[in-house]
Amino acid sequence: MSLPSDPALEKNAPPANPFSPLARRLDQGFGVVMESAAAAIVLVEIVVLFAGVVARYVFHAPLVWSDELASILFLWLSMLGAVVALRRGEHMRMAALVNSAKPGTRAMLDAVAITAALAFLALVLWPAYEYAEEEHFIITPALEISNAWRASAIPAGMLLMMLAALLRLFKLSTLRQIAVAVGVTAALVAAFWLAQPVFASLGKLNLIVFFVCVVAGCVFAGVPIAFSFALATFGYLALTTQTPMLVMVGRLDEGMSHLILLAVPLFIFLGALIEMTGMARAMIGFLASLLGHVRGGLSYVLIGAMYLISGISGSKIADMAAIAPVLFPEMKKRGAKPGDLVALLSATGAQTETIPPSIVLITIGSVTGVSIAALFTGGMLPAVVLGLCLCSVVWWRYRNEDLSGIQRVPKREIARLFWVALPAVALPFVIRAAVVEGVATATEVSTIGVVYSVLAGLIFYRQFDWRRLRPMLIETASLSGAIMLIVGCATAMAWGLTQSGFSTDLAKIMASLPGGSYGFLAVSIVAFIVLGCVLEGIPAIVLFGPLLFPIAKAVGVHEVHYAMVVIFAMGIGLFAPPIGVGYYGACAVSKVEPTEGMKYIWGYMAALLVGLLLVAAVPWFSTGFLKT
C-alpha cells in the first residue's frame, strides 16, 4: 500500500537537480489541468447515473444513453485518475522494504520504480494507439458515435502518464539517480530482449520467470503493483508468444470497462461525504452513549463503528481516518495503550472486508459473474462472526478496567443521540435495500447514497464544507485510477496465464487435493493470506478469482461462501504485520509507531483466524439468508 505523498514536503524540498524548479512549475500547471478534468468527470458520472435512476424508477422513462455515456466517461476517469495518482505518488505498491532502506538507496529505488513504469508506458504506447484506431469502425448503439471516443482514453492516458512520470523524475531525483535508474531499466529491458532464444527453450518455466520472478522483483523493489503486473505480462507475451500487443491493450480495456466497477469511485466519494457531513461522528456518538460505561465499551464502539462505516466507504484508510480521531482521545484518557488501539483498528479493517457495498465484493462480482446482490446479502453475517471473536479478546483484555470515573449516559440523552444519528445509521440500510429490492443497480445505488448524504448534511446536520468538494473529488479520482489500472493490468495478466494453460493445470491440482471441499478451502485460506500480504485484495481477486471460483463450484463450495472465505483470508494477510501493508496504513492514520502495536495485534489476529475457520466450516453464515 502506498500512502499519499505529502505535496507540501515535495514543494518545499530543496532542488534535486538544476531542472527541478522548472519541472515543479510545469508539474503544478499539469496537475491543475489533470485534477480538474478528473474531478469534473466524477461529478458528471454522479449526475448521469442518478438521472438514469430517477428517469427509470420515478418517471418510468429510461434514459437509453445513460449507461453508454457513463461507460465512455468511466474509461477516461480510470486513465486520468491513474495519471493523477502517478503524479501524486499514490499508486499502490509494496513500500515496506523500500522504506526500510537508507535514504540514498530509497531515493534510487524510487527513481528506478518511475523509470520502470516509463519503460512499460513507452513500450505499450503504439499498440494502444493501434487499438484505439481499430475501435474507430465500431459505432455505439445508443449515442451512435465511434467507439474511438472511448478507446482513445487508453493511448491518451498512457501518454499523459509518461509526462507525469518524467516530471516527477526530474522533480525529485538527482541527475545521477536519473542516469543510473535509466541505465538499469534499459539494461534489464535489453537483457530480456536478447534472452528470447533462451525463453523459447523453457516452455512453461517461463511462467515462473515472468509471473513469479519478474513480478516479485518489481513489487519488492517498490514498482507500483499495476506496473509490476503490466511489465511481467508484456514481457511474457512479447518474448515467449506470437501474440500481438494489441491484444494485451484489449485485455486492459476489458478489465477497466466493467460498468459495475463504476461503483468504485462513487462509493469512495460517498465515504468522503459521510465524514465531511458529520454523519460518521453522529453514528459513533450514539454507539458511545450506549456502551461507554461498559468495560472496554469504546473498543466495542470501534468494532461497531467500523462495521457501519466500512460498508459505505471505498477505502480502509478513509474508514480508519473517520473513526480514529473521534474515539482514540477518549480511549487514551481511560488508560488504553496506543499500541492496543492501533492493533484493534487494524484488526477491524480485516473484519469488515465483506460488509456491503464493499469494493472487494463488487470486484469479485464483476470478474467472476457471481451475483452482486447475493454477495451483499452473504457478507453481513460473516463479519458479525469475526466481530464477536474480536469482542471476546476485548472482553478479556479489559475485564479489569477501572470505570470509577465514568458515568452512564442518561436514557434521555441516549434517545436524543439516537435521533441525531438516525439519518446516518439509516444510510447503509437504504443502500442495501435499494440494491436488493431492485430500485437501482450496485453501480447506481451509490448515487442515491451521495444525494442522500448531501441532503442530510445540508438539511439535518447543517454541516457541508463546499470548499472540500474539489479535494474530495480529486482524491476519489486518484484512488479510483490507481485501483482501475491494477484491475486492467491484472485482467491482462490473468488472460496471459489462462492462454498458457496454467489455469487448466491449476484446476487439476486443486481438484485433486485431499479432503474434498474442506481441503480446497484450507489451501485457499493459506494461499490468500499470503497473497493478501503482498498484493492486497483487489489485485489478488482479479488475478486469481476467474481461475479459482469455477474450481470451488466444481468441488461443491458455494460461490458466495467461497467469496467470504477468500476475502477474510486476504484481509488477515493485508492487516497482519510485519508484511501486511494495511497495518502500516492503520498506524499512519492513528499516528502510532508500528512497533507499539506489534505485541497487541497477535491476539486480535488469532481471533480473526478463529472467526475465519468458523465461517469456512459453517457455510450457513454466508448462504443462510440467500434467496433460493
C-alpha positions in Angstrom: 0.0 0.0 0.0 1.4 3.4 -0.9 0.1 6.1 1.4 -0.4 9.5 -0.2 2.7 11.6 -0.5 2.9 15.0 1.1 2.8 17.6 -1.7 3.9 20.3 0.8 7.0 18.5 1.6 7.8 17.9 -2.0 7.2 21.6 -2.8 9.4 22.8 0.0 12.2 20.3 -0.6 15.5 21.7 -2.0 16.0 21.3 -5.8 17.3 17.8 -6.5 18.9 18.9 -9.8 19.2 22.0 -12.0 15.9 21.2 -13.8 13.9 20.6 -10.6 12.5 24.2 -10.3 11.2 24.1 -14.0 9.9 20.6 -13.5 8.0 21.7 -10.4 6.4 24.7 -12.2 5.4 22.5 -15.2 4.1 19.8 -12.9 2.0 22.3 -10.9 0.2 23.5 -14.1 -0.1 20.0 -15.4 -1.6 18.8 -12.1 -4.2 21.5 -12.0 -5.4 20.6 -15.5 -5.4 16.8 -14.9 -7.0 17.0 -11.4 -9.7 19.4 -12.6 -10.6 17.2 -15.6 -10.7 14.0 -13.4 -12.8 15.7 -10.7 -15.2 17.0 -13.3 -15.7 13.5 -14.7 -16.5 12.1 -11.3 -19.2 14.8 -10.8 -20.7 14.2 -14.3 -20.8 10.4 -13.6 -22.8 11.0 -10.4 -25.3 13.3 -12.3 -25.7 11.0 -15.3 -26.3 7.8 -13.2 -28.6 9.5 -10.7 -30.6 11.0 -13.6 -30.9 7.4 -15.0 -32.3 6.1 -11.7 -34.8 8.9 -11.4 -35.9 8.6 -15.1 -36.4 4.9 -14.9 -37.8 4.4 -11.4 -39.8 7.7 -10.9 -40.9 8.6 -14.4 -40.8 5.1 -15.9 -38.9 6.6 -18.9 -35.4 5.0 -19.0 -32.5 7.1 -20.5 -31.2 4.6 -23.0 -28.0 6.5 -23.4 -27.0 7.0 -19.8 -25.2 3.7 -19.3 -23.3 4.2 -22.6 -22.2 7.7 -21.7 -21.2 6.6 -18.2 -19.1 3.8 -19.7 -17.3 6.1 -22.0 -16.6 8.6 -19.2 -15.6 5.8 -16.9 -12.6 4.7 -19.1 -11.5 8.3 -19.3 -11.9 8.7 -15.5 -9.8 5.5 -15.0 -7.0 6.7 -17.2 -6.9 10.3 -16.0 -7.2 9.1 -12.4 -4.2 6.9 -13.0 -2.3 10.0 -14.3 -3.2 11.9 -11.1 -2.2 9.0 -8.9 1.2 8.7 -10.7 1.8 12.4 -10.4 1.0 12.4 -6.7 2.9 9.1 -5.9 -0.4 7.4 -4.9 -0.3 4.2 -6.9 -0.5 1.1 -4.7 2.9 -0.5 -4.1 4.7 -2.7 -1.6 6.8 0.0 0.1 7.8 -1.7 3.3 11.3 -2.9 2.1 12.0 0.4 0.2 11.1 2.5 3.2 13.4 0.4 5.5 16.4 1.2 3.2 18.8 4.1 3.8 17.7 7.5 2.3 20.1 7.3 -0.6 19.1 3.8 -1.5 15.4 4.6 -1.1 15.7 7.6 -3.4 17.5 5.4 -6.0 14.8 2.7 -5.8 12.1 5.3 -6.2 13.8 6.6 -9.3 14.0 3.0 -10.7 10.3 2.5 -9.9 9.5 5.6 -12.0 11.7 4.5 -14.9 10.2 1.0 -14.8 6.7 2.5 -15.2 8.1 4.7 -18.0 9.5 1.7 -19.8 6.2 -0.1 -19.9 4.3 3.0 -21.0 6.8 3.6 -23.8 6.6 0.0 -25.0 2.8 -0.1 -25.0 2.0 3.4 -26.3 2.0 2.4 -30.0 -0.1 -0.7 -29.5 -2.6 1.4 -27.5 -2.8 3.9 -30.4 -3.4 1.0 -32.9 -6.1 -0.4 -30.6 -7.9 2.9 -30.5 -7.7 3.2 -34.3 -9.2 -0.3 -34.7 -12.1 0.7 -32.5 -12.9 3.7 -34.8 -15.0 1.4 -37.0 -17.3 0.4 -34.2 -20.4 2.6 -33.7 -22.1 2.7 -30.3 -25.7 1.6 -30.3 -27.3 4.4 -28.2 -25.3 7.5 -28.9 -24.3 6.3 -32.4 -20.8 7.7 -32.2 -17.5 6.0 -32.9 -16.1 3.8 -30.1 -12.8 5.5 -30.7 -14.1 8.3 -28.4 -13.9 5.8 -25.6 -10.9 3.7 -26.6 -8.7 6.8 -27.2 -8.7 7.2 -23.5 -6.1 4.4 -23.3 -3.3 5.9 -25.5 -4.1 9.4 -24.2 -3.8 8.2 -20.6 -0.5 6.3 -21.4 1.0 9.5 -23.0 -0.1 11.7 -20.0 1.2 9.1 -17.5 4.6 9.3 -19.3 4.6 13.1 -19.0 3.6 12.8 -15.3 6.4 10.2 -14.6 9.0 12.4 -16.4 8.1 15.5 -14.4 8.1 13.5 -11.2 11.5 12.0 -12.0 13.1 15.4 -12.7 11.3 17.0 -9.8 12.5 14.6 -7.1 15.7 12.8 -8.3 19.3 13.9 -8.8 20.8 13.7 -12.3 23.0 10.8 -11.1 20.0 8.9 -9.8 18.1 9.5 -13.1 21.1 8.3 -15.1 21.5 5.2 -13.0 17.8 4.4 -13.0 17.5 4.8 -16.8 20.6 2.8 -17.3 19.4 -0.1 -15.0 16.0 -0.1 -16.6 17.4 0.0 -20.2 19.9 -2.8 -19.4 17.2 -5.1 -17.9 14.9 -4.5 -20.9 17.8 -5.2 -23.3 18.8 -8.3 -21.4 15.3 -9.8 -21.6 15.1 -8.9 -25.3 18.4 -10.6 -26.0 17.4 -13.7 -24.0 14.5 -14.6 -26.3 16.2 -17.8 -27.6 16.6 -18.9 -24.0 13.0 -18.3 -23.3 12.0 -20.3 -26.4 13.5 -23.4 -24.8 12.0 -23.0 -21.4 8.4 -23.8 -22.2 6.1 -23.4 -19.2 9.0 -22.5 -17.0 8.6 -19.0 -18.5 5.6 -18.6 -16.2 7.9 -18.8 -13.2 10.4 -16.4 -14.8 7.8 -13.7 -15.6 4.9 -14.2 -13.3 6.9 -15.1 -10.2 10.4 -13.7 -10.6 9.7 -10.5 -12.5 6.5 -9.7 -10.5 8.2 -10.4 -7.2 11.3 -8.5 -8.2 9.3 -5.4 -9.3 6.9 -5.5 -6.3 9.6 -5.7 -3.7 11.7 -3.1 -5.4 8.8 -0.7 -4.9 7.5 -0.6 -8.5 3.7 0.1 -8.3 1.7 -3.2 -8.4 -0.1 -2.3 -11.6 3.1 -1.7 -13.5 4.7 -4.8 -12.0 1.8 -6.9 -13.4 2.0 -5.0 -16.7 5.7 -5.4 -17.2 5.5 -9.2 -16.5 2.6 -9.7 -18.8 4.1 -7.6 -21.6 7.4 -9.4 -21.3 5.8 -12.8 -21.4 3.5 -12.1 -24.3 6.2 -10.2 -26.4 9.1 -12.5 -25.7 7.6 -16.0 -25.5 4.5 -15.9 -27.7 3.4 -14.6 -31.1 0.5 -12.6 -29.5 0.2 -9.1 -30.9 0.5 -6.4 -28.2 -2.8 -5.0 -29.5 -4.4 -8.0 -27.7 -2.9 -7.0 -24.3 -4.3 -3.5 -24.7 -7.7 -5.1 -25.4 -7.5 -7.0 -22.2 -6.5 -3.9 -20.3 -9.6 -2.2 -21.8 -11.8 -5.2 -20.9 -10.6 -5.2 -17.3 -11.4 -1.5 -16.8 -14.6 -1.4 -18.8 -17.0 -3.4 -16.5 -19.7 -0.8 -15.7 -20.2 -2.4 -12.3 -16.8 -1.2 -11.4 -18.0 2.4 -11.7 -19.3 1.8 -8.2 -15.7 2.0 -7.0 -15.2 5.8 -7.5 -18.8 6.6 -6.5 -18.6 4.8 -3.2 -15.1 6.3 -2.5 -16.7 9.7 -2.9 -19.7 8.7 -0.7 -17.3 7.6 2.1 -15.6 11.1 2.0 -19.1 12.7 2.1 -20.1 10.8 5.2 -17.1 12.0 7.1 -17.4 15.6 5.8 -21.1 16.0 6.7 -20.7 14.7 10.2 -22.7 11.5 9.7 -19.8 9.3 10.8 -19.4 11.4 14.0 -23.1 11.1 14.8 -23.1 7.3 14.4 -20.1 7.0 16.7 -21.5 9.4 19.3 -24.7 7.3 19.5 -22.8 4.0 19.9 -20.5 5.5 22.5 -23.6 6.6 24.6 -24.8 3.1 24.6 -21.6 1.3 25.5 -19.3 3.9 27.0 -20.0 2.8 30.6 -19.1 -0.9 29.9 -15.6 -2.3 30.5 -13.9 -2.0 27.1 -17.0 -0.2 25.9 -15.3 2.2 23.5 -13.4 -0.8 21.9 -16.8 -2.4 21.2 -17.9 1.0 19.7 -14.8 0.9 17.5 -15.8 -2.5 16.2 -19.4 -1.5 15.7 -18.5 1.8 14.0 -16.2 0.1 11.5 -19.0 -2.4 10.8 -21.4 0.5 9.9 -19.0 2.8 8.1 -16.9 0.2 6.2 -19.9 -0.8 4.1 -20.1 2.7 2.6 -16.6 3.9 2.2 -14.3 2.7 -0.6 -11.1 3.0 1.3 -10.0 1.3 4.5 -7.7 4.3 5.1 -10.8 6.6 4.9 -12.7 4.3 7.3 -10.0 4.5 9.8 -9.5 8.2 9.4 -13.2 8.8 10.1 -13.1 6.8 13.3 -9.7 7.1 15.0 -9.8 10.9 15.7 -13.3 10.6 17.3 -12.6 7.6 19.6 -8.9 7.5 20.3 -8.6 10.6 22.5 -11.3 9.4 25.0 -10.0 5.8 24.9 -6.5 7.1 25.8 -7.9 9.1 28.7 -9.4 5.8 30.0 -5.9 4.2 30.0 -6.0 2.4 26.7 -2.5 1.8 25.3 -1.9 3.4 21.8 -0.5 0.1 20.6 -3.7 -1.8 21.6 -5.8 0.9 19.8 -3.9 0.7 16.5 -3.9 -3.1 16.8 -7.7 -3.3 17.2 -8.2 -0.7 14.4 -6.1 -2.8 12.1 -8.0 -6.0 13.0 -11.4 -4.3 12.4 -10.1 -3.4 8.9 -9.8 -7.1 8.1 -13.1 -8.0 9.9 -15.2 -5.6 7.8 -14.0 -6.5 4.3 -17.2 -8.3 3.5 -19.7 -5.7 4.6 -21.6 -4.4 1.6 -21.2 -2.4 -0.5 -17.5 -3.5 -0.2 -15.4 -2.6 -3.2 -13.8 -6.1 -3.0 -17.3 -7.6 -3.2 -18.1 -5.5 -6.3 -14.8 -6.5 -7.9 -15.5 -10.2 -7.2 -18.9 -9.9 -8.8 -17.5 -8.2 -11.9 -14.7 -10.7 -12.6 -16.4 -13.9 -11.6 -20.1 -13.4 -12.5 -21.3 -14.0 -9.0 -24.5 -12.0 -8.2 -23.6 -8.7 -6.5 -26.9 -8.8 -4.6 -26.1 -12.3 -3.3 -22.6 -11.2 -2.2 -24.1 -8.2 -0.5 -26.6 -10.4 1.4 -24.0 -13.0 2.2 -21.4 -10.6 3.6 -23.3 -9.3 6.6 -23.3 -12.3 9.0 -19.7 -13.5 8.5 -18.5 -10.0 9.5 -20.6 -10.3 12.7 -18.9 -13.7 13.4 -15.4 -12.2 13.2 -16.6 -9.1 15.1 -17.8 -11.3 18.0 -14.4 -13.1 18.0 -12.7 -9.7 18.3 -15.1 -8.7 21.1 -14.1 -11.8 23.1 -10.5 -10.5 23.0 -11.6 -7.0 24.1 -13.6 -8.5 27.0 -10.6 -10.5 28.2 -8.2 -7.6 28.0 -10.5 -5.0 29.6 -12.2 -7.2 32.2 -10.4 -5.3 35.0 -10.7 -1.8 33.6 -11.3 0.9 36.2 -14.6 2.6 35.4 -15.0 4.5 38.7 -14.7 7.9 37.0 -17.1 7.0 34.1 -20.8 7.9 34.3 -23.6 6.2 32.5 -25.2 8.4 29.9 -28.9 9.2 30.8 -31.6 7.5 28.8 -32.9 10.8 27.6 -29.5 11.8 26.2 -29.2 8.4 24.5 -32.6 8.9 22.9 -31.5 12.4 21.7 -28.3 11.0 20.2 -30.3 8.2 18.5 -32.5 10.7 16.7 -29.4 12.7 15.8 -27.7 9.6 14.4 -30.8 8.1 12.8 -30.3 9.6 9.3 -26.6 8.4 9.4 -27.5 4.9 10.8 -30.3 4.5 8.2 -27.9 5.2 5.2 -26.3 1.7 5.0 -29.8 0.1 5.2 -31.2 2.4 2.5 -28.3 1.5 0.2 -28.7 -2.2 0.7 -32.4 -2.2 0.4 -32.2 -0.2 -2.9 -29.9 -2.9 -4.4 -31.8 -5.9 -3.0 -35.3 -4.5 -4.0 -34.1 -3.6 -7.5 -34.5 0.1 -7.2 -31.0 0.6 -8.5 -28.1 -1.5 -9.6 -24.9 -1.8 -7.4 -23.4 0.9 -9.6 -26.3 3.3 -9.5 -27.1 2.9 -5.8 -24.0 4.8 -4.8 -25.5 7.9 -6.4 -28.6 7.5 -4.2 -26.2 7.5 -1.2 -24.4 10.6 -2.5 -27.7 12.6 -2.9 -28.9 11.3 0.5 -25.7 12.3 2.2 -25.7 15.8 0.6 -29.3 16.4 1.7 -28.6 15.1 5.2 -25.5 17.3 5.5 -27.3 20.4 4.3 -30.7 20.0 6.0 -30.3 17.8 9.0 -26.7 18.1 10.2 -26.1 21.6 8.7 -22.5 20.7 8.1 -21.3 20.9 4.5 -18.0 22.4 3.6 -18.2 23.3 -0.1 -14.5 24.1 -0.2 -13.7 20.5 0.5 -15.7 19.2 -2.5 -12.9 19.7 -5.1 -10.2 18.0 -3.0 -12.6 15.1 -2.3 -13.4 14.7 -6.0 -9.6 14.7 -6.8 -8.9 12.1 -4.1 -11.7 10.0 -5.5 -10.3 10.2 -9.0 -6.8 9.4 -7.8 -7.7 6.3 -5.8 -10.1 5.1 -8.4 -7.4 5.4 -11.2 -4.9 3.5 -9.1 -7.4 0.7 -8.4 -8.7 0.5 -12.0 -5.2 0.4 -13.5 -4.5 -2.6 -11.2 -7.7 -4.2 -12.3 -6.9 -3.7 -16.0 -3.3 -5.0 -15.7 -4.3 -7.9 -13.5 -7.0 -8.8 -16.1 -4.4 -8.9 -18.8 -2.1 -11.0 -16.6 -4.9 -13.4 -15.8 -5.6 -13.7 -19.5 -1.9 -14.5 -20.2 -1.9 -17.2 -17.5 -5.1 -18.7 -19.0 -3.7 -18.8 -22.5 -0.6 -20.5 -21.3 -2.6 -23.4 -20.0 -1.8 -22.5 -16.3 -5.5 -22.3 -15.4 -6.1 -25.9 -16.6 -3.1 -27.2 -14.7 -4.2 -25.3 -11.5 -7.7 -26.7 -11.8 -6.4 -30.3 -12.0 -4.1 -29.7 -9.0 -6.8 -28.0 -6.8 -9.5 -30.5 -7.7 -7.2 -33.4 -6.7 -6.5 -32.1 -3.2 -7.3 -34.5 -0.4 -10.2 -33.6 1.9 -12.6 -32.6 -0.8 -14.2 -29.1 -0.4 -12.7 -28.6 3.0 -9.2 -29.4 1.8 -9.7 -26.9 -1.1 -10.9 -24.3 1.4 -7.9 -24.9 3.7 -5.4 -24.4 0.8 -7.2 -21.4 -0.4 -7.1 -19.8 3.0 -3.3 -20.2 3.3 -2.8 -19.0 -0.3 -4.9 -15.9 0.0 -3.4 -14.9 3.4 0.0 -14.9 1.6 -1.4 -13.1 -1.4 -3.1 -10.5 0.9 0.3 -9.7 2.4 1.9 -8.9 -0.9 -0.8 -7.9 -3.4 -3.7 -6.6 -1.4 -7.3 -7.7 -2.0 -8.3 -6.3 -5.4 -5.2 -7.4 -7.4 -5.3 -10.9 -6.0 -9.0 -11.2 -6.6 -8.8 -10.0 -10.2 -5.8 -12.3 -10.9 -7.0 -15.5 -9.3 -10.8 -15.1 -9.0 -11.6 -16.2 -12.5 -9.3 -19.2 -12.1 -10.4 -20.4 -8.7 -14.1 -19.7 -8.4 -15.0 -22.3 -11.1 -12.9 -24.9 -9.3 -14.7 -24.0 -6.0 -18.0 -24.6 -7.7 -16.8 -27.9 -9.1 -15.7 -29.3 -5.7 -19.0 -28.3 -4.1 -18.2 -25.0 -2.5 -20.9 -22.3 -2.9 -19.5 -19.3 -4.7 -20.8 -16.8 -2.1 -19.3 -18.9 0.7 -16.0 -19.1 -1.1 -16.0 -15.4 -1.7 -16.4 -14.7 2.1 -13.6 -17.1 2.9 -11.0 -15.7 0.5 -11.9 -12.1 1.3 -11.3 -12.7 5.0 -8.1 -14.6 4.3 -6.8 -11.7 2.2 -7.9 -9.3 4.9 -5.9 -11.1 7.6 -2.9 -11.1 5.3 -3.3 -7.4 4.4 -3.6 -6.2 8.1 -1.1 -8.6 9.8 2.4 -7.3 10.4 5.2 -7.4 9.6 4.4 -7.7 5.8 0.8 -6.8 5.7 0.7 -3.3 4.4 -2.7 -2.4 5.8 -1.3 -2.5 9.3 1.1 0.4 8.4 -1.9 2.3 7.0 -3.7 2.0 10.3 -0.5 3.2 12.1 -0.2 6.2 9.8 -3.8 7.2 10.4 -3.5 6.7 14.2 -0.1 8.4 14.4 1.3 5.5 16.3 4.7 3.8 15.8 4.2 0.3 14.2 6.4 -1.3 16.8 3.9 -0.2 19.6 1.1 -2.3 18.2 3.1 -5.5 17.5 2.7 -7.1 20.9 -1.1 -6.4 21.0 -2.1 -7.4 17.5 -1.5 -11.1 17.6 -4.4 -11.7 19.9 -6.7 -10.0 17.5 -5.2 -11.8 14.6 -5.8 -15.1 16.3 -9.4 -14.2 17.0 -9.8 -13.3 13.3 -8.3 -16.6 12.3 -10.7 -18.5 14.6 -13.6 -16.5 13.1 -12.4 -17.3 9.5 -12.3 -21.0 10.3 -15.8 -20.8 11.7 -17.1 -19.1 8.6 -15.2 -21.7 6.4 -16.6 -24.6 8.4 -20.2 -23.4 8.6 -21.4 -22.3 5.1 -24.7 -21.2 6.5 -23.1 -18.0 7.9 -22.6 -17.0 4.2 -25.5 -18.5 2.5 -28.3 -18.8 5.1 -30.1 -15.6 4.0 -29.8 -16.1 0.3 -32.9 -16.4 -1.7 -33.1 -19.9 -3.1 
